[in-house]
Amino acid sequence: MAVNKALEFKLEAVGCASTGNLANSVAAQAAAAGIASYILIPESLERSKITATQIYGARVIAVRGNYDDVNRLCAQIAERHPWGFVNVNLRPFYAEGSKTMGFEIAEQLGWRAPTSIIVPMAGGALLSKIHKGLGELERVGLLKEPVKTKLYGAQAVGCNPIVDAVRRKSIDIRPVKPNTIAKSLAIGNPADGYYASGFIQSTGGWADDATDPEISEGISLLAETQGIYTETAGGVSIAVLKKLVDQGHIDRRGITVVAITGNGLKTPEAVALNTPDAIDAKIEAFERLVEGVAHVA
């Protein structure tokens, strides 16, 4: 009888609780599959992330509260409706997908694991699954050397429950109320925080956090030196990388990989830029503006 009921079950819609990136992905995949999607987000989420989700025809619902409030509501909805919530009742599949980042890192390094990996942490799944992915590659014999990668976690000062656990040399997470410009990482009660903290410590890594000004500086530093424009989560990674290097945690002789997980166009308000200079369409106006330019006859 149970089998028959399972066969009769029909998935009516998919959805997720999201701080932005997952919302975009779920909405796009649902549109391609012809499935209705319901995306629940914190009311304060950046407008550009909302636009990048609504464009796929998803029903976007803003919830008054933080991500943890949104996630709790999604769990209640999943109990009462035949919907698949990617990070609730479909979470195992969602989390396993994060392993592909570990696979790609190893592949692009010529099937070697790096010395260090720095990962921005929200729920903690990405760091945990990168670790799992590298371990699986080692077990099936695809890596040229044993995995000795140290894992480093990065969070914002305004939402750092996993960093706090690592500093206490614990795997027990103390939930916090998020307050940071890095909204994509603003999960105060991370579902995989227990595992992330454990893997960081067992690999000999560390975790640190970044203030809002440091996050903005990290975004600018990456753009100006590497030509990569990242959102606030990437700014957290770069700011923490700088701290880890200064503190001597990172082995400069090895290969360090930094996970940059979102495009900067999702959070343009995170960096204050000057208004472009305006001039008349005349060479004299340009040369007056740009001093020191050699005159070419």
N, C-alpha and C positions, 0 to 999 in steps of 0.2 A: 504493500500500500504506500509506503514511504517513497519507493522508487517511482510509482505512478504520479504521486504529487510533485516530485522533483521534475518529472518530464513535462508536467502541465504548467510548471512555473514559467512565467514570461517576464523578462526584464522590460519594464515600461520606460525607464529613463536612466541616465547616468548623471552623476553629479560629483561635487567635491566641495570641501572647505578649502579655501585658498587665500594666500596673501599675494597672489598675482601670477606667478609663472605656471603653476599647475592649472590654474583656471584657464589660461590661454591654451594649454595643451589639450586638456579635456574637451573644451569647447570645439577646438579644431578637429579632433579625432571623432567626436560625436557627429559633427556635421558631415564628415567624410563617410561615416558608417550609416547615416540616415537615422540616428537615434536622438531623441529629445534630450536636452541637457539642462540641468539646474545648477548654477554656480553660486555658492554662498560665500560672501566676502565680508571682511570688516568694513563698516561704513566709511572709515577714514582712508581707505585704500586710494593710491594715486590714480588720477583720472586716466592717464595713458594706459595703465594696465586694464582698467575697466573697458576702455575702447577696444583694446586688443582681444578682449573676450566677447564683447557684444557683437562684434563684426561677424562672428560665425553663427549668429542667430540664437545663441544661448539665452536662457532666461537667467539674468543676473539679479541676485537678491542681496541687497546690502543689509547687514545685521548690526544693530546698535550694540557695540561691544568690541572686544579684541578677538584675536584668532581663536583662543581657547573657548570663548563663548560660542563662536561660529561652529567649531568642531563638535562641541557638545550638542548643539541643535541638530547637526547632521546625523549624529549617532541616534538621536531620538526619531528623526525622520526615517532612517534606515530600518528601524524596528517596526514601523507602522505602514511603510509603503514598499512595494516590490521594485525598489530602485537600487542601482549599484553605485555606492559612493566610493570613489577611487581610493580615498585614504581612510575609509572606515571599514565596510564589509568586503571591499576588494583590496584591502591594504597589502596583503602578501604579494600580489601581482605588481602593484605600484612600487613597492619597496625593491623587489627583485630587479625592476627596470634600472635602478640606480647603479647596478653592477656594471652596466655597459660603459660607464665612465672609467671604471677601473680597467676594463678590457681595452678601451681605446688608448689609455695612458700607456699601458704595456706595449701595445702594438706600435704606437708612434715612437717608442723608445727602442725599437728593434727587439721586442719581446724580452725586455728587462723591466724589473720593478725599480722605481726611483728610490733615492736615499730617503727623501722626505716628501710628504704631501701635506699641503695646507688646504683645509676645506672649511668653507663657511657653514655654520650650523644653525638650523632652525629647529626641525624635529629631530635631527641627528641621524636620519636614515642614510643620507648620501655618504657621510664618512664611514658609517658601519658597513654599507654595501660595497664601497670601493675596497675596503679591507677584505670583504668576503670574495669579491671578484678576483683580486690578486691571488688569494689563497686557492681558489678553484683552478686558476691557470697553472699554478705551481703543481697542484695535485695531478693534473692531466698531462704534465710534462711539456707545456708550451713555453715555459720561461727558461731562459738559458742559465739562470742562477737562482738560488733560494731567495725567497722574499725576506728582506730585512728592513723593509720600509717603516720609518717612524711616522706616525700620524699626528698631525697638529690641527687643533680645532680653533676656529675664529668666530667670535660673536661680538655684538655691540654691547657697550657698557650698560645701556638701557634695557638689555634683555640677555642675560648671561648665565642662565641656570646650569648649563653644562660646564662652562668655564669655572663656575663656583665649585662644582663637584670635583673637578680635576684639582683645583687648588687645595681642596680639603682632603685630597687623596681618597676620594670616596666615589661610589657609583650611585649613591642615593641622590635624587634630584629634589631640590627645594624650589617649587614653582614661584615665579615672580610675575609682576604686572608689567608688561612691556611699555617702554617709553623711549623710542629711538626713531631716527629717520630711516633706518634700515628695516622697513616694514615687511619686506620679504623674509626677514629672519625673526620677526616679532612673535615667537611662540613661547609663551611663558611656562608651559608645562609640556616639554617635548616628549613625544611618544617613544622615541628611540634614544633618549638621553642617557638612560642606564647603560645601553650597549656602547654608545659613542664614548662616554667617559671611560668605560672599561678598556676599550680597544686603544684609546690614546695612551693610557697608563701602561698597558701590557706591552706596547710596542716601544716604550721609552720616549714617547713624544710629550707634548705639552699643549696647553691651551691658553689663549689670552684674548683680551677684548679691546675695543676701540671706541673712543668718544665720537660724537657726531662730527665735530670739526676734523678729527683724524680720518673719519670715513670719507668726507668730502676731499680732503687732501690726497687720500689714497686713489680716489677716482681720477683726479687731475694728474697725479704722478704716473699712473699707468698709461693714460692717454698721451701725455707729453713725451714719455720715454719709449713706449712700445707701440703707439698707434692703435691702442685698443680702448674703446669707450665702454665702460661697464656701469652697471647700476650699483646701488648702495651695497648689495651683498658682496660684489667684487671689491668695492672700496674697503669693506671690512677685511677681506682676505689680504689685500695689499698692505693695509695699515698694520695688521697683525704680523705679516711677514717681516716688515721693517723692525718691529719690536723684537721678534724672535731672533733675527740676525744680530741686532744690537745686544741682546741678552746672551748671545753665544749658544743658543739652542740649535741653530741650524749649522750643519757641517758644510762649510763653503767649498770643500773639495768634492762633494758629491753632487748628485742631480736632484734639484728641488723642483717640484711641480706645484703650481698654485691653481686651484680651481676657481675659474671666473664663470659665474653661473647665470649671468643675465646682461642684456644689452642696456646701455646707458640711456637710450631713448625712452625707457620705461620710467626713469626717475630724473628727468632733466632739471627739476627744481632742487636737486641735491647739491648742485654746484652753481655758485654765482659767477657769471661771466660778464665782462664789460660789453656795453652796446657797441657794435661796429662803428668805426669812423665813417662819416659821410663826406664826400668831396664832389666837386664838379667834375665832369668828364674832360678834364684838361691835364696835360702832362705837368704843367707848372703846379697845379694843385696837389698832384701826387708827390712831386719832389719836395714841396714844402712840408708835406705831412711826414714823409719818410726821409729823415735826415741821414746824410752819410751815403746815399745811393750815388754811385759813380755816374757821371753824365756820359751818355753815349751819343756822339754826334750822328 
